[in-house]
Amino acid sequence: MALQLWEALKESITAYTGLSPSTFFSVLSLGLTLYYMVSNLFGSSDDGPGSYQERSKEPEEKVQPLPPPVQLGDIADEELKQYDGSDKSKPLLMAIKGQIYDVSQSRLFYGPGGPYALFAGKDASRALAKMSFEKNDLNGDLTGLGAFELEALQDWEYKFMSKYVKVGTVKSSIQVTDGPEIDSAKPTEDAQSVSSVPEIVEAVPNVDADKKESGNCGSRAQC
């Protein structure tokens, strides 16, 4: 039975390939040898079935979740500049209308190299209202803005309020005049005005006294 199968196999090889059975098996063994040589030459032990899954997990392990936003309270403009993204250990902050928001999750836009990187670490209210990238507009001054610009700024504020967490406010840079210095001048003026009153009052009795003396002399002359 086995002999019959071998004879049938040889006839099939000759019929389908046109090669003798010995030539066919020689070519087959040579092909297998070349395959193993090439696979050993370009392959490595790290390219096993599980190596691709391990490499695909590496980027996921490197990406760390963002830390929770930290409340800063009231800070000055100079302190806000420290959060422009240049220091990766600090959050990325930006202010609108004096309200500071943590925009760390949008570092591709507001971080270094991003299209809006110049807004980071600043109160960019005026620049956002005017859609300006000029350095002179990178501040929170809203004076002189039109209704359309203020409406555009309001849309930006709504967007930030809904997407980012507020972490503080920018201290006002308006200087207020000290009250005691202004009030201290008033008592001096009042004192001067009061001190001049007795001089006038003292002059009145002298006039009356002269009148009395003149009156007495007239009566004596008549007597």
Summary of the structure (lengths in Angstrom):
residues: 223
radius of gyration: 48.2
end to end distance: 189.2
largest distance: 189.3
contacts: 500
relative contact order: 0.08
helix: 62%
strand: 8%
